[in-house]
Amino acid sequence: MKCKFTGHDTFPLKYGWLYKAAKYISEEGKFPGTSPADMEKAVVYLGVGKNMVKAIQYWSESVGFTKPYKQDNAKKQRLSSRTKYFFDLTNDSNENITHDEYLEHKGSIWLIHFWLNYNQDNLTAYRYFFNYANAQYFDKNIIIDECHALADRVSVGEKINRTTIKKDFDCFLNTYSKKVKSNSKRGSEINEDSFASPLSELNLIQEVTGGFFTSNFDMKETLPIQIFLYSVCQFASDYNSESKLNTIEFDTLLANPLSPGRIFRLSEQGLGAKLDQAQNLTKNKISWIDSRGLRQINIASELLEYPEQFLEQFYTGL
């Protein structure tokens, strides 16, 4: 892994940014580089300041909506196939798919969360937390120290500054948690600024008091089964890419980095309930056993070969 604790200029992901990024790239073909004229054009088009332009680029690339590439030694960006479920900007969009450009459906936000954290190339504060952290009640400073220790182990010939990691954690927590403010007359209440980030709507992290947070492993009842099925098949396909096996262990699905259990913060009971629902929905194309200490999931080959079929089911059913 490479360590990437910068790029967002401490701006959390906001509603509308992914759509702005996708629309801009579909028309302009690249985010602005060092040219002042290009940056000024982007500022006017996107309706934000210069630092936010870079933040929009960071989040759209981190989610995988836009992908950088080189053409004639020039840096450009293109839209990925992921955008077709959200925006009608590509030629290969299925006319039966209901797009969700304003993230009105909770499933879309869960999917963005999965894509954002299903990445083993670049280590960030949020990817550390959702793939490696076990704490359900935590002190921000302690979790930063734990991330710093991992960053030092995986980085090669690079000294990672703790202050840089702290800024990334502050951005991550502002992206995912609703900030609580104290009011002597009303008691504690949610800061309205917290609703600017769609990922805070998942309620994955709650601020208890300054510097202390909770993040439970539980049932995740708002996670749509189709988004869960997509994540299971994507993870199992990648995990078994060399062995070509159609089976995966329950504990692997629950606790391994990049697994649905980890990224969605599912409890054992929560994962079992989702697998029961998956078994019924797929008519046993996904099945699992839990007896005599053996907990194993079997997945039909056609599901592993094309996990996106579950996304198509979700977005055609909206």
TAWO-V823271 format. One record per pair of residues at least 6 apart in sequence whose ideal C-beta (glycine too) atoms are under 6 Angstrom apart, sorted by the first residue. I is the first residue (numbers start at 1). J is the second residue. D is the distance in Angstrom with one decimal. If there is no record, write none. Layout:
I:J:D / I:J:D
//
This chain:
1:123:4.6 / 1:154:4.7 / 2:122:5.3 / 3:123:5.0 / 3:151:4.9 / 3:155:5.0 / 3:160:5.6 / 4:122:4.1 / 4:124:5.6 / 5:164:4.9 / 5:165:5.2 / 5:168:4.0 / 7:58:4.1 / 8:55:4.8 / 8:58:4.6 / 8:171:5.5 / 9:51:4.4 / 9:54:5.9 / 9:55:5.2 / 10:167:5.7 / 10:171:4.9 / 11:52:5.8 / 11:55:3.8 / 12:171:5.9 / 12:174:4.5 / 12:175:3.8 / 12:197:4.6 / 13:59:4.6 / 13:175:5.4 / 13:197:5.5 / 14:196:5.0 / 15:198:5.5 / 17:56:4.9 / 17:59:5.9 / 18:60:5.8 / 18:65:5.6 / 19:101:4.9 / 20:46:5.2 / 21:56:5.1 / 21:60:3.6 / 21:66:5.8 / 22:65:5.6 / 22:79:5.9 / 22:83:5.1 / 22:87:5.1 / 22:89:5.7 / 24:45:6.0 / 25:66:5.2 / 25:77:5.0 / 25:79:5.8 / 26:79:6.0 / 26:89:4.5 / 29:76:5.5 / 30:76:4.3 / 30:77:5.2 / 31:57:4.5 / 31:77:5.9 / 32:38:3.7 / 32:39:4.3 / 32:42:4.5 / 39:50:5.9 / 42:53:4.9 / 46:53:6.0 / 60:66:4.4 / 62:116:5.9 / 63:112:5.6 / 63:115:5.2 / 63:116:5.3 / 64:80:5.5 / 64:82:5.4 / 64:115:5.2 / 65:80:6.0 / 65:82:5.8 / 65:83:5.2 / 66:77:4.6 / 67:78:5.6 / 67:80:5.3 / 68:77:5.4 / 69:76:6.0 / 79:90:5.9 / 84:90:5.3 / 84:93:4.7 / 85:311:5.8 / 85:315:5.0 / 86:99:5.8 / 86:100:5.5 / 86:101:5.6 / 87:99:5.9 / 87:101:5.0 / 88:99:5.3 / 96:316:4.8 / 97:315:4.5 / 97:316:5.7 / 98:315:5.5 / 98:318:4.1 / 100:108:4.5 / 103:109:5.7 / 103:198:4.9 / 106:222:5.2 / 107:224:4.0 / 107:227:5.1 / 107:314:5.8 / 109:198:4.9 / 109:201:5.8 / 109:202:5.9 / 110:223:5.3 / 110:227:5.0 / 111:227:5.3 / 113:199:6.0 / 114:231:5.2 / 114:263:5.7 / 117:127:5.4 / 117:130:4.4 / 117:263:4.8 / 118:258:5.7 / 125:168:4.0 / 125:169:4.4 / 125:172:4.1 / 126:172:4.4 / 128:147:4.4 / 130:263:5.1 / 131:257:4.1 / 131:262:5.5 / 136:215:5.9 / 136:216:5.4 / 137:214:5.1 / 138:213:5.8 / 139:212:5.9 / 140:211:4.9 / 144:165:5.7 / 144:166:5.5 / 144:169:5.3 / 147:165:5.8 / 148:162:5.2 / 148:165:5.4 / 151:160:4.3 / 152:160:6.0 / 175:197:4.9 / 175:199:5.3 / 176:199:5.1 / 176:200:6.0 / 176:204:5.6 / 176:205:4.6 / 177:205:4.2 / 177:207:5.0 / 178:190:4.8 / 178:194:3.8 / 178:200:5.3 / 179:191:4.1 / 179:194:4.9 / 180:188:5.2 / 180:207:5.0 / 181:191:4.9 / 182:188:5.6 / 194:200:5.4 / 204:215:6.0 / 205:213:5.5 / 205:215:4.7 / 206:214:5.0 / 207:213:5.5 / 208:214:5.8 / 217:265:5.1 / 217:267:4.4 / 218:267:5.1 / 218:270:5.7 / 219:270:4.1 / 220:264:5.4 / 220:266:5.7 / 220:270:5.7 / 223:264:5.9 / 225:277:5.1 / 225:281:5.8 / 226:310:4.5 / 226:313:5.2 / 226:314:3.8 / 228:274:5.1 / 229:278:5.5 / 229:310:4.4 / 230:307:5.0 / 230:310:4.1 / 230:311:5.4 / 231:260:4.3 / 232:260:5.5 / 233:303:5.0 / 233:304:5.6 / 233:307:3.7 / 234:307:4.5 / 235:259:5.6 / 236:248:4.7 / 236:299:5.6 / 237:304:4.5 / 246:299:5.5 / 247:296:5.5 / 247:298:5.3 / 248:297:5.2 / 249:296:5.9 / 250:295:3.4 / 253:259:5.4 / 253:261:5.6 / 254:261:3.6 / 254:271:5.3 / 255:261:5.9 / 261:271:5.2 / 275:288:5.0 / 278:286:4.7 / 279:286:5.8 / 279:287:5.3 / 285:300:4.0 / 285:303:5.8 / 286:299:5.3 / 287:298:5.1 / 288:297:4.3 / 289:296:5.8
//
